[in-house]
Amino acid sequence: VLTLGLPIAAQNLLSSSANLIDTIMVGQLGEVSLSAVGMAGQWSFLMFLFFFGFSSGSSVFFSQYWGAQDDDGIDHSYGLTLTCMMIVGLTFGAFAIFAPETVMKLYTDKESIQVIGAEYLRIIGFGYPVQVFSMAMSALLRSTERVRIPLFASIASVASNIFLNWVFIYGKFGLPEMGVRGAALATSLAAVINVLVILILARAQKYPYLFHFKKHFRWNKKQVKIYFVKCFPIICNEVLIGV
């Protein structure tokens, strides 16, 4: 429990804190900006519930295949998980980038909040596909007893998010003050750092499964059916809680 449970709990806490950090650091810009970022964050939260559903369901397969020493099973399950999560990430990202005003209208009827929230969504939407990789890779690593890699990556991501928020929101080092747009940019860049740290550490530890690119997408219809039979109830559970 101490070896596996605590690092996973800490990593989940850190990975879920991105919008909270943005909300806290944007608070000094005023109540409207604070409300806008908080409400825009609900869109990200809904997307993450889909991610949690897929990562939780896929962990069942990762763990079983890891115990059975079935490398192909791990590779195929990871590729299928990555594909499903990317579809979700691109869908939410498309709405955030191209129709942010529509998204904000789901959460508030105040035009001033809608305008600022749309600015935030329009930038952070580009970070959604990047977060797909970090969530999928973290699920795979945790299920194969490599819990420290995603933990260290989350620590680096949160630290960089706080620093970059300070730089971009308030215009440090000669940069212009970007306000909520700076918070969105910082969070997106922090997601990139998260992925890079995972890949660097995984390569340094000679962890194979993340780099079997050709094997990730060789699943068949039978595997897809089994995957969704197991994952769909978990996804529904996560999403319905959020709704």
N, C-alpha and C positions, 0 to 999 in steps of 0.2 A: 504493500500500500504506500509506504513512504517513498519507495524508489520510483514507482510508476504514477501513483495517484496525485501526489503533491505537485510534481512538475506539470502534469496535464491540467490540474485545476488552476495553477498559476498562469499557464499559457492561455487558457480559455479566458481568464479574467483580463489579461493584458490585451488579447486580440479583440475583446468586446468593448474596449475602452476608448477607441478612436473617436467616436462621435462625442463621447462624454468630455474628452480633452478639448475638442473643438468648441463645445458648448461653454465650458468653463472659461477658456481663454478669449472667446468672443464676447463674454459677458461685459467686459469693460467698454465695449462699443455702444452699449445701450440696450434697452429692453426689446426694441423691435428686432435688432440683429440677433439677440439671444433667442427670441421666440422663433425667428426664421430658421436658424440653424437647428434648433431643437426639433421643429416640425419636419424640416427636410431630412433630418436624421431618421425619422420614422420610416421613410422610404428605404433607406439603407438597412434599417433593422428588419423590415419585411423580407428584403432580399437575403439577408443573413440567415433568416429562419429556413428558407429553402436550402441554403448552403449547409446548415446544421443538420437538416433532414438527410441530405445526400451523404454528408460525411459520416453521420451516425450509422446509416444503413450500410454504407460501404465498409465501415470498420468491422462489421460482422464478417464480410467476405475476406478482408485483409487478414484478420486474426486467424480465421479458419485455414486459409491457404498458407499462412506463415507457420502455423502449427504442423501442417501436413507437408511442409517444405515444397510447396507447389509454386514454383517461380512464375510459370505461365499464368496461373490463376491470379496471382497478385498483379502481374502486368496488365492482364485483360480487364480486371476489375478497376484498376486505377485509371486506365484509359477511358472506360465507360463512365466512371464517376466524373472525370475531368470534362468529358463531352457534355454530359447532362448539366453540370454546374456552369459550364461556359455558355450554354444556351440561355440559362437563367440570367447570368451576369450580363450578357450582351443585350437581352431584352430589357432588363431594368436600366442598363446604361443608355440604351437608345431613348427610352422615355425621359431619363434625366437630362440628356443632352439636347434632344430635339423637341421635347414637349414639357419642359420643367414647370411652366405655368399651370398646365393641366394637372400635374402631380400635386402641386401646392394647393390647388383648389380642393383637393380631396381632404385637406387637413385644416384649412382656414378660409374664411370669406373676407379677410382683411387684405386689401390690395397692397398696402405697404409691406406687409410680411411676405406676401406672395412674390413681390418683386425681388426682395433680398434673398429669399429662399431659392428662387429660380437661379440667381447668380451662383449660389453655392452648388446646386445640383448640376448646373451646366458644366462645371469643372470636375467635380468629384465623380461624375458619371464615367469619365475616362479611366478612373482608377478601379472601377468594378471588375473588369476582366482580369486585372492584375491580382485582385484579391481572391479570385477563383483559384489561381495557382497556389497561393499561400495556404488557403483552406484545404484544398485537396492534398497537397504535399504534407501538411501537418497531420491530417487524418491517417495517411499512409505511414508516416514515420512513427506516430504514437502506437499504431497497431502492430508495428514490427519492432517494438522495444527500443526505439530511438527517440525517447521523449525529450532529451536535452536539446536537440537541434532546434525544434520549433520553439522551445522556451527561450533559448538565446536569441533567436530571430525576432521573437515578439518583444523582448527587452530592447533590442536595437531599434525596432520599429517605433515603439512608444517613445523612447528617448529622442529619436530623430524627429518624430512628430511634434513633440513639445518644443524642441529647438527651432524647427522650421516654422512652426506656428508663430513663435516669438519674432522670427525674422520677417516673415511675409505679412502677418497681420498688422504689425506696428511699424514696418518699414525700417529695419535695422540694416547696418552696413551700407548705407547709401541707397537702398532700394526703396521704391515708393510704398506707401501704406496701401495694402490691398484689402484690408478688412476681411469680410467673410470669404471673399474669393481667395485670399491668402490662406485661410484655414483649409479650404477645399484642396488647394494646390499642395499644401504641406501634407495632408492626409494621403493624397494620391502618391506623392513621392515616398512617403514612409512605407506605403504598401510595396513599392518597387524595392526598397531597401530590405524589407522582410523577405521577399522572394530571393534576392541576391544572396543574403546571408544563409538561407536554407541551402541553396545550390552550392555555395562555396564550402560550407561545413560538410554537406553530404558528399561532395567530391573529395574533400580532404580525408574523410573517414571511409572512402571507397564503398559508399552505399550504392548498390547497383540499380535499384528499381526505378528511380527517377529518370534515369538516362537510357532506358530501353525504349527509345522513341518508336522504333519500327514495330515493337510488340504490343504497344499500348492500344492499338486500334484494330486488332485482329479477332475481335469477338464476333460471335454469330447470334442468330435470332434466339436460339435456346438460352444462351447465356444472358441475353437482354431480358427475356421473359422472367427467368429466375431472379435476376437482379431487381426488377421492379416489383415482383411479388413480395420480396423482402423489404425493399426500401419504401414503397409507396405508403404503407401505413405510418411509417416513421415520419415521412415528409408531411403527410396530412396532419399528424399530431402537432408537429412544430409550427406549421403555418396557421392552423386553427387557433393555437394558443396566441399567436401574434394578432390574428384578426380579432 
